[in-house]
Amino acid sequence: MINIIWFLFIVIGVIVAVFTGNITAVTDAAIENAELAVELSIGLVGIMALWLGIMKIAEESGLVNILAKAVKPIMIRLFPEVPEEHPAMGAMIMNMAANILGLGNAATPLGLKAMKELNEINNDSDTASNAMCTFLAINTSSVTLIPATVIAYRSAAGSANPTEIIGPVIIATLASTIAAIIAVKSLQKLPRFSKTNPNNNKKIVGSK
Amino acid sequence: MFVEIMEGISKYAIPFILLAIPTYGVFKKVKVYESFTEGAKDGFTTAIKIIPFLVAMLVSIGIFRASGAMEILTSVLSPITNKIGMPGETVPMALMRPLSGGGASGVMNSLFEAHGPDSFIGRLASIMMGSTETTFYVLAVYFGAVSIKKTRHALPAGLISDAVGIVVAVIVANIMF
């Protein structure tokens, strides 16, 4: 799916640009975004190092395990493929907590740490496991209690009540998180996705 | 009340975590400095690993955005969304949100300027912005960090959840405002 969508963005973009006269804008966008991607990645180095360092202390002191035990009933249902005591559980919990609190810049490093741990128990280093897809879906829809940036933009624009959107945002993110979980769990049962599960014991014959 | 508590939490959360975790570590006899640097080592390699994935994603989305294709899509979709209580002006917001966080902020701010943040359009755009994520970016970064190329059902699941988020945002906005 991602191959098709990625390709479609480029094909539609270039063809439309020929007709709308935006072809130079397309050239600029391609170059600028390539540079931006590197800037964004490099910009992650410091914040990654900070949170991975803190996370390591939390791990070695046993704090992550305590946290993991507390929410175990939910986690084992969401991620049945992940062993209960695995460090991936702790990292995922820390990431979700950061997301809920609206700590975006802590959430990403913790999420990446979780992905790394999930990769340790993945049989194919090229293909996403069910647990990774579930984690990602929850992440892209994550429940937010405080949409801090939106509130900041609203008050900057002179809103009389910048925080009035908090309630609606909580309702909408709850709905999208539930939808994400249902979608990811249903999709993984579809033949085209269950067949590509890297942790299937069945040998996949003639694929690729 | 709720708002003040929540704002307090987001203000104190990071300093609190930065204090609490090392304190607990010292209490548990962890060599905190050594342990921190050991963990922090991975920061650089992880960030570098993401680069090719993010370049691929941002370039293709950038081309699509710059071409004007979104404007065409907006004019096709607006008459339909108008009927379900979603003003056509907010369609670019819904289309942009999964593709680009910066782009979506830009759309939201221009809607604030044109209609005011307390108009129906302004409120709906705010709810959309706050309740969905930049799915394509998250996908590139998270899978990129572990060099996963075959993403299976992660993208469709993410997009379904974005769509549900947008629809619920429209419904809630229509009920409340």
Boltz contact constraints between the chains, C-beta under 6 A:
constraints:
  - contact:
      token1: [A, 1]
      token2: [B, 155]
      max_distance: 6.0
  - contact:
      token1: [A, 1]
      token2: [B, 156]
      max_distance: 6.0
  - contact:
      token1: [A, 2]
      token2: [B, 151]
      max_distance: 6.0
  - contact:
      token1: [A, 2]
      token2: [B, 155]
      max_distance: 6.0
  - contact:
      token1: [A, 6]
      token2: [B, 60]
      max_distance: 6.0
  - contact:
      token1: [A, 9]
      token2: [B, 60]
      max_distance: 6.0
  - contact:
      token1: [A, 9]
      token2: [B, 61]
      max_distance: 6.0
  - contact:
      token1: [A, 9]
      token2: [B, 64]
      max_distance: 6.0
  - contact:
      token1: [A, 10]
      token2: [B, 60]
      max_distance: 6.0
  - contact:
      token1: [A, 10]
      token2: [B, 63]
      max_distance: 6.0
  - contact:
      token1: [A, 12]
      token2: [B, 69]
      max_distance: 6.0
  - contact:
      token1: [A, 13]
      token2: [B, 63]
      max_distance: 6.0
  - contact:
      token1: [A, 13]
      token2: [B, 64]
      max_distance: 6.0
  - contact:
      token1: [A, 13]
      token2: [B, 67]
      max_distance: 6.0
  - contact:
      token1: [A, 16]
      token2: [B, 67]
      max_distance: 6.0
  - contact:
      token1: [A, 16]
      token2: [B, 68]
      max_distance: 6.0
  - contact:
      token1: [A, 16]
      token2: [B, 69]
      max_distance: 6.0
  - contact:
      token1: [A, 17]
      token2: [B, 67]
      max_distance: 6.0
  - contact:
      token1: [A, 20]
      token2: [B, 68]
      max_distance: 6.0
  - contact:
      token1: [A, 22]
      token2: [B, 66]
      max_distance: 6.0
  - contact:
      token1: [A, 22]
      token2: [B, 67]
      max_distance: 6.0
  - contact:
      token1: [A, 22]
      token2: [B, 68]
      max_distance: 6.0
  - contact:
      token1: [A, 25]
      token2: [B, 66]
      max_distance: 6.0
  - contact:
      token1: [A, 26]
      token2: [B, 63]
      max_distance: 6.0
  - contact:
      token1: [A, 26]
      token2: [B, 66]
      max_distance: 6.0
  - contact:
      token1: [A, 26]
      token2: [B, 67]
      max_distance: 6.0
  - contact:
      token1: [A, 29]
      token2: [B, 62]
      max_distance: 6.0
  - contact:
      token1: [A, 29]
      token2: [B, 63]
      max_distance: 6.0
  - contact:
      token1: [A, 29]
      token2: [B, 66]
      max_distance: 6.0
  - contact:
      token1: [A, 30]
      token2: [B, 59]
      max_distance: 6.0
  - contact:
      token1: [A, 30]
      token2: [B, 63]
      max_distance: 6.0
  - contact:
      token1: [A, 33]
      token2: [B, 58]
      max_distance: 6.0
  - contact:
      token1: [A, 33]
      token2: [B, 59]
      max_distance: 6.0
  - contact:
      token1: [A, 33]
      token2: [B, 62]
      max_distance: 6.0
  - contact:
      token1: [A, 34]
      token2: [B, 55]
      max_distance: 6.0
  - contact:
      token1: [A, 34]
      token2: [B, 59]
      max_distance: 6.0
  - contact:
      token1: [A, 36]
      token2: [B, 58]
      max_distance: 6.0
  - contact:
      token1: [A, 37]
      token2: [B, 54]
      max_distance: 6.0
  - contact:
      token1: [A, 37]
      token2: [B, 55]
      max_distance: 6.0
  - contact:
      token1: [A, 37]
      token2: [B, 58]
      max_distance: 6.0
  - contact:
      token1: [A, 38]
      token2: [B, 51]
      max_distance: 6.0
  - contact:
      token1: [A, 41]
      token2: [B, 47]
      max_distance: 6.0
  - contact:
      token1: [A, 41]
      token2: [B, 50]
      max_distance: 6.0
  - contact:
      token1: [A, 41]
      token2: [B, 51]
      max_distance: 6.0
  - contact:
      token1: [A, 41]
      token2: [B, 54]
      max_distance: 6.0
  - contact:
      token1: [A, 44]
      token2: [B, 47]
      max_distance: 6.0
  - contact:
      token1: [A, 45]
      token2: [B, 43]
      max_distance: 6.0
  - contact:
      token1: [A, 45]
      token2: [B, 44]
      max_distance: 6.0
  - contact:
      token1: [A, 45]
      token2: [B, 47]
      max_distance: 6.0
  - contact:
      token1: [A, 48]
      token2: [B, 43]
      max_distance: 6.0
  - contact:
      token1: [A, 48]
      token2: [B, 46]
      max_distance: 6.0
  - contact:
      token1: [A, 48]
      token2: [B, 47]
      max_distance: 6.0
  - contact:
      token1: [A, 49]
      token2: [B, 40]
      max_distance: 6.0
  - contact:
      token1: [A, 49]
      token2: [B, 43]
      max_distance: 6.0
  - contact:
      token1: [A, 52]
      token2: [B, 39]
      max_distance: 6.0
  - contact:
      token1: [A, 52]
      token2: [B, 40]
      max_distance: 6.0
  - contact:
      token1: [A, 52]
      token2: [B, 42]
      max_distance: 6.0
  - contact:
      token1: [A, 52]
      token2: [B, 43]
      max_distance: 6.0
  - contact:
      token1: [A, 53]
      token2: [B, 36]
      max_distance: 6.0
  - contact:
      token1: [A, 53]
      token2: [B, 39]
      max_distance: 6.0
  - contact:
      token1: [A, 53]
      token2: [B, 40]
      max_distance: 6.0
  - contact:
      token1: [A, 54]
      token2: [B, 21]
      max_distance: 6.0
  - contact:
      token1: [A, 55]
      token2: [B, 39]
      max_distance: 6.0
  - contact:
      token1: [A, 56]
      token2: [B, 35]
      max_distance: 6.0
  - contact:
      token1: [A, 56]
      token2: [B, 38]
      max_distance: 6.0
  - contact:
      token1: [A, 56]
      token2: [B, 39]
      max_distance: 6.0
  - contact:
      token1: [A, 57]
      token2: [B, 21]
      max_distance: 6.0
  - contact:
      token1: [A, 57]
      token2: [B, 22]
      max_distance: 6.0
  - contact:
      token1: [A, 57]
      token2: [B, 25]
      max_distance: 6.0
  - contact:
      token1: [A, 57]
      token2: [B, 32]
      max_distance: 6.0
  - contact:
      token1: [A, 57]
      token2: [B, 35]
      max_distance: 6.0
  - contact:
      token1: [A, 57]
      token2: [B, 36]
      max_distance: 6.0
  - contact:
      token1: [A, 58]
      token2: [B, 21]
      max_distance: 6.0
  - contact:
      token1: [A, 60]
      token2: [B, 30]
      max_distance: 6.0
  - contact:
      token1: [A, 60]
      token2: [B, 35]
      max_distance: 6.0
  - contact:
      token1: [A, 61]
      token2: [B, 24]
      max_distance: 6.0
  - contact:
      token1: [A, 61]
      token2: [B, 25]
      max_distance: 6.0
  - contact:
      token1: [A, 61]
      token2: [B, 28]
      max_distance: 6.0
  - contact:
      token1: [A, 61]
      token2: [B, 30]
      max_distance: 6.0
  - contact:
      token1: [A, 63]
      token2: [B, 24]
      max_distance: 6.0
  - contact:
      token1: [A, 101]
      token2: [B, 13]
      max_distance: 6.0
  - contact:
      token1: [A, 102]
      token2: [B, 10]
      max_distance: 6.0
  - contact:
      token1: [A, 103]
      token2: [B, 13]
      max_distance: 6.0
  - contact:
      token1: [A, 112]
      token2: [B, 46]
      max_distance: 6.0
  - contact:
      token1: [A, 112]
      token2: [B, 145]
      max_distance: 6.0
  - contact:
      token1: [A, 115]
      token2: [B, 142]
      max_distance: 6.0
  - contact:
      token1: [A, 115]
      token2: [B, 145]
      max_distance: 6.0
  - contact:
      token1: [A, 115]
      token2: [B, 146]
      max_distance: 6.0
  - contact:
      token1: [A, 116]
      token2: [B, 146]
      max_distance: 6.0
  - contact:
      token1: [A, 119]
      token2: [B, 146]
      max_distance: 6.0
  - contact:
      token1: [A, 126]
      token2: [B, 149]
      max_distance: 6.0
  - contact:
      token1: [A, 126]
      token2: [B, 150]
      max_distance: 6.0
  - contact:
      token1: [A, 127]
      token2: [B, 150]
      max_distance: 6.0
  - contact:
      token1: [A, 128]
      token2: [B, 148]
      max_distance: 6.0
  - contact:
      token1: [A, 128]
      token2: [B, 151]
      max_distance: 6.0
  - contact:
      token1: [A, 128]
      token2: [B, 152]
      max_distance: 6.0
  - contact:
      token1: [A, 128]
      token2: [B, 154]
      max_distance: 6.0
  - contact:
      token1: [A, 133]
      token2: [B, 152]
      max_distance: 6.0
  - contact:
      token1: [A, 133]
      token2: [B, 153]
      max_distance: 6.0
  - contact:
      token1: [A, 133]
      token2: [B, 154]
      max_distance: 6.0
  - contact:
      token1: [A, 136]
      token2: [B, 142]
      max_distance: 6.0
  - contact:
      token1: [A, 136]
      token2: [B, 154]
      max_distance: 6.0
  - contact:
      token1: [A, 137]
      token2: [B, 157]
      max_distance: 6.0
  - contact:
      token1: [A, 137]
      token2: [B, 158]
      max_distance: 6.0
  - contact:
      token1: [A, 139]
      token2: [B, 138]
      max_distance: 6.0
  - contact:
      token1: [A, 140]
      token2: [B, 133]
      max_distance: 6.0
  - contact:
      token1: [A, 140]
      token2: [B, 135]
      max_distance: 6.0
  - contact:
      token1: [A, 140]
      token2: [B, 138]
      max_distance: 6.0
  - contact:
      token1: [A, 140]
      token2: [B, 158]
      max_distance: 6.0
  - contact:
      token1: [A, 141]
      token2: [B, 161]
      max_distance: 6.0
  - contact:
      token1: [A, 145]
      token2: [B, 6]
      max_distance: 6.0
  - contact:
      token1: [A, 146]
      token2: [B, 6]
      max_distance: 6.0
  - contact:
      token1: [A, 146]
      token2: [B, 10]
      max_distance: 6.0
  - contact:
      token1: [A, 147]
      token2: [B, 130]
      max_distance: 6.0
  - contact:
      token1: [A, 148]
      token2: [B, 10]
      max_distance: 6.0
  - contact:
      token1: [A, 150]
      token2: [B, 126]
      max_distance: 6.0
  - contact:
      token1: [A, 150]
      token2: [B, 129]
      max_distance: 6.0
  - contact:
      token1: [A, 150]
      token2: [B, 130]
      max_distance: 6.0
  - contact:
      token1: [A, 154]
      token2: [B, 117]
      max_distance: 6.0
  - contact:
      token1: [A, 154]
      token2: [B, 126]
      max_distance: 6.0
  - contact:
      token1: [A, 157]
      token2: [B, 112]
      max_distance: 6.0
  - contact:
      token1: [A, 157]
      token2: [B, 117]
      max_distance: 6.0
  - contact:
      token1: [A, 159]
      token2: [B, 117]
      max_distance: 6.0
  - contact:
      token1: [A, 159]
      token2: [B, 118]
      max_distance: 6.0
  - contact:
      token1: [A, 160]
      token2: [B, 118]
      max_distance: 6.0
  - contact:
      token1: [A, 163]
      token2: [B, 3]
      max_distance: 6.0
  - contact:
      token1: [A, 165]
      token2: [B, 126]
      max_distance: 6.0
  - contact:
      token1: [A, 165]
      token2: [B, 127]
      max_distance: 6.0
  - contact:
      token1: [A, 168]
      token2: [B, 127]
      max_distance: 6.0
  - contact:
      token1: [A, 168]
      token2: [B, 172]
      max_distance: 6.0
  - contact:
      token1: [A, 169]
      token2: [B, 127]
      max_distance: 6.0
  - contact:
      token1: [A, 169]
      token2: [B, 130]
      max_distance: 6.0
  - contact:
      token1: [A, 169]
      token2: [B, 131]
      max_distance: 6.0
  - contact:
      token1: [A, 171]
      token2: [B, 172]
      max_distance: 6.0
  - contact:
      token1: [A, 172]
      token2: [B, 127]
      max_distance: 6.0
  - contact:
      token1: [A, 172]
      token2: [B, 131]
      max_distance: 6.0
  - contact:
      token1: [A, 172]
      token2: [B, 165]
      max_distance: 6.0
  - contact:
      token1: [A, 172]
      token2: [B, 168]
      max_distance: 6.0
  - contact:
      token1: [A, 172]
      token2: [B, 169]
      max_distance: 6.0
  - contact:
      token1: [A, 173]
      token2: [B, 131]
      max_distance: 6.0
  - contact:
      token1: [A, 175]
      token2: [B, 164]
      max_distance: 6.0
  - contact:
      token1: [A, 175]
      token2: [B, 168]
      max_distance: 6.0
  - contact:
      token1: [A, 176]
      token2: [B, 161]
      max_distance: 6.0
  - contact:
      token1: [A, 176]
      token2: [B, 164]
      max_distance: 6.0
  - contact:
      token1: [A, 176]
      token2: [B, 165]
      max_distance: 6.0
  - contact:
      token1: [A, 179]
      token2: [B, 161]
      max_distance: 6.0
  - contact:
      token1: [A, 179]
      token2: [B, 164]
      max_distance: 6.0
  - contact:
      token1: [A, 180]
      token2: [B, 157]
      max_distance: 6.0
  - contact:
      token1: [A, 180]
      token2: [B, 161]
      max_distance: 6.0
  - contact:
      token1: [A, 183]
      token2: [B, 157]
      max_distance: 6.0
  - contact:
      token1: [A, 183]
      token2: [B, 160]
      max_distance: 6.0
  - contact:
      token1: [A, 184]
      token2: [B, 157]
      max_distance: 6.0
  - contact:
      token1: [A, 187]
      token2: [B, 153]
      max_distance: 6.0
  - contact:
      token1: [A, 187]
      token2: [B, 157]
      max_distance: 6.0
  - contact:
      token1: [A, 188]
      token2: [B, 153]
      max_distance: 6.0
  - contact:
      token1: [A, 193]
      token2: [B, 152]
      max_distance: 6.0
  - contact:
      token1: [A, 193]
      token2: [B, 153]
      max_distance: 6.0
  - contact:
      token1: [A, 196]
      token2: [B, 152]
      max_distance: 6.0
